[in-house]
């Protein structure tokens, strides 16, 4: 894929938030009646979740651009789930299997098979009849049946495990108290709690470390509309800040999505945020280099690394440790691929910081997405500003979250 270098002012509507979609789809599948879900996207992660809720017994029909989901009335007693490459989907579905009696096998594909998955065995080995993983990786075999109780778990590796338990434990026979130590990416847990409230689930939150969860609850039907994706929007907002006349539309300003934090980052970098009716644009003509902590919004690293590459000075993005277990080891990937286009990146593991040495211009060259959707989009945005073409190997990686990315980019010429 060769990236075009020029385009005029355009308006972009980014796809649905796959984080929001997956939570809503799972919740809808647990309602014992029908519920309409509006605005679902067609990313690979969303399609994997749709396949998995069908596997647990939900029924899906499509009408006038919305999905009507009839929830499962009885969870299967034996089940094999393939979660594709979705980290969130795999952790939500595994949590659900932990609660239900039966024999379950959870598997995945591609980079998901290399991501750590020892959380469940570490915390449930002595609490359910059987659990076995592949040395802390998928595939995993489970004989579920956790009835509820008191749990103390770590949220350091991923908040997705916490979200999974918060969605599953209300279905346990007994009440639960979930203690969470070292919670990273807390905004994603807030997203989960918002979805649960929408579907009638009651959880008492005591700070970010303790959740009191009544058992034997039922999910209640209520129409749900999926938000547009701030993670995808981040790349176009960066292009806007770097000088392209792009407006983003239909983003939810009250969203709890972690990556809405990019607006705070832009303001701290002396950018201006412009709003028109339902639209947003960034003016970065007087932008400065960055120093920001992305521990709770690690998916912003690729987009803000692109911003930093074309902003003079040394930008420091903290939270480097959060990049290791993504679709690629993103810190190393950003460093290696940026080097190919003449941008120096340092990885300071001791201080947990990625440092980008920015300049006024970047050269082109042959690069690779390393099968990482956000790296592909990052390189695509940089290609809009490069002195010569940036060629991206494996551009199809964007299908994981934003299948239309390249076609949207081509339309902007």
Secondary structure, 3 states (H helix, E strand, C coil): CECCCCCCCEEECCCECHHHHHHHHHHHHCECCEEEEECCCCCHHHHHHHHHHHHCCCEEEEECCEEEEECCCCCCCEEEEECCCCHHHHHHHHHHHHHCCEEEEEECCHHHHHCCCCHHHHHHCCCCCEEECCCCCCCEEEEECCCCCEEEEECCCCCHHHHHHHHHHHHCCCCEEEEEECCCCHHHHHHHHHHHHHCCCCEEEECCCEEEECCCCCECCCCEECCECHHHHHHHHHHHHCCCCEEEECCCCCCCCHHHHHHHHHHHCCCEEEEECCEEEEECCCCCCCEEECCCCHHHHHHHHHHHHCCCEEEEEECHHHHCCCCCCHHHHHHHHHHHCCCEEEEECCCCEEEEEECCCCCCEEEECCCCHHHHHHHHHHHCCCCCCEEEECHHHHHHCCCCHHHHHHHCC
